[in-house]
Each structure stands twice: as C-alpha cells, then as structure tokens.
Amino acid sequence: MSNHQEAQEPLVSVIIPTYNRLNYLKQAVESVLQQTYKN
C-alpha cells in the first residue's frame, strides 16, 4: 500500500507562450487565475 495521497483537485498546467508582449502578460496570467475547472 502506498502513502501517496490523491489531490483533492485535478492538477492543470498552463503554458502562455509570449514574445515581446510584456504589456499583455499580466492580463493573460490574471485571466488564467480566474478560470475554474470542472470536470
């Protein structure tokens, strides 16, 4: 038997590719943080 505990919520990775768009990066990160994930 394993001591590994399952997470209560699913783990989701987010990749925000950007190049030379620093002014939009804050908005993109805030948008990701406001998302809800329901299966």
C-alpha positions as protocol buffer text, in pm:
chain_id: "A"
residue {
  index: 1
  type: MET
  ca { x: 0 y: 0 z: 0 }
}
residue {
  index: 2
  type: SER
  ca { x: 132 y: 344 z: -91 }
}
residue {
  index: 3
  type: ASN
  ca { x: 148 y: 655 z: 127 }
}
residue {
  index: 4
  type: HIS
  ca { x: 68 y: 866 z: -179 }
}
residue {
  index: 5
  type: GLN
  ca { x: -238 y: 1083 z: -122 }
}
residue {
  index: 6
  type: GLU
  ca { x: -452 y: 1184 z: -416 }
}
residue {
  index: 7
  type: ALA
  ca { x: -503 y: 1556 z: -471 }
}
residue {
  index: 8
  type: GLN
  ca { x: -846 y: 1695 z: -395 }
}
residue {
  index: 9
  type: GLU
  ca { x: -850 y: 1892 z: -721 }
}
residue {
  index: 10
  type: PRO
  ca { x: -704 y: 1797 z: -1059 }
}
residue {
  index: 11
  type: LEU
  ca { x: -364 y: 1935 z: -1147 }
}
residue {
  index: 12
  type: VAL
  ca { x: -369 y: 2157 z: -1454 }
}
residue {
  index: 13
  type: SER
  ca { x: -66 y: 2304 z: -1628 }
}
residue {
  index: 14
  type: VAL
  ca { x: -95 y: 2626 z: -1825 }
}
residue {
  index: 15
  type: ILE
  ca { x: 156 y: 2744 z: -2082 }
}
residue {
  index: 16
  type: ILE
  ca { x: 143 y: 3103 z: -2202 }
}
residue {
  index: 17
  type: PRO
  ca { x: 376 y: 3143 z: -2498 }
}
residue {
  index: 18
  type: THR
  ca { x: 476 y: 3503 z: -2549 }
}
residue {
  index: 19
  type: TYR
  ca { x: 741 y: 3702 z: -2727 }
}
residue {
  index: 20
  type: ASN
  ca { x: 785 y: 4076 z: -2688 }
}
residue {
  index: 21
  type: ARG
  ca { x: 438 y: 4117 z: -2532 }
}
residue {
  index: 22
  type: LEU
  ca { x: 514 y: 4209 z: -2172 }
}
residue {
  index: 23
  type: ASN
  ca { x: 221 y: 4451 z: -2159 }
}
residue {
  index: 24
  type: TYR
  ca { x: -24 y: 4161 z: -2217 }
}
residue {
  index: 25
  type: LEU
  ca { x: 143 y: 3907 z: -1986 }
}
residue {
  index: 26
  type: LYS
  ca { x: -16 y: 4037 z: -1665 }
}
residue {
  index: 27
  type: GLN
  ca { x: -361 y: 4025 z: -1825 }
}
residue {
  index: 28
  type: ALA
  ca { x: -300 y: 3671 z: -1950 }
}
residue {
  index: 29
  type: VAL
  ca { x: -187 y: 3544 z: -1608 }
}
residue {
  index: 30
  type: GLU
  ca { x: -481 y: 3709 z: -1433 }
}
residue {
  index: 31
  type: SER
  ca { x: -718 y: 3551 z: -1683 }
}
residue {
  index: 32
  type: VAL
  ca { x: -574 y: 3206 z: -1615 }
}
residue {
  index: 33
  type: LEU
  ca { x: -601 y: 3253 z: -1238 }
}
residue {
  index: 34
  type: GLN
  ca { x: -968 y: 3348 z: -1268 }
}
residue {
  index: 35
  type: GLN
  ca { x: -1058 y: 3031 z: -1457 }
}
residue {
  index: 36
  type: THR
  ca { x: -1248 y: 2749 z: -1291 }
}
residue {
  index: 37
  type: TYR
  ca { x: -1202 y: 2391 z: -1396 }
}
residue {
  index: 38
  type: LYS
  ca { x: -1488 y: 2150 z: -1350 }
}
residue {
  index: 39
  type: ASN
  ca { x: -1486 y: 1806 z: -1500 }
}
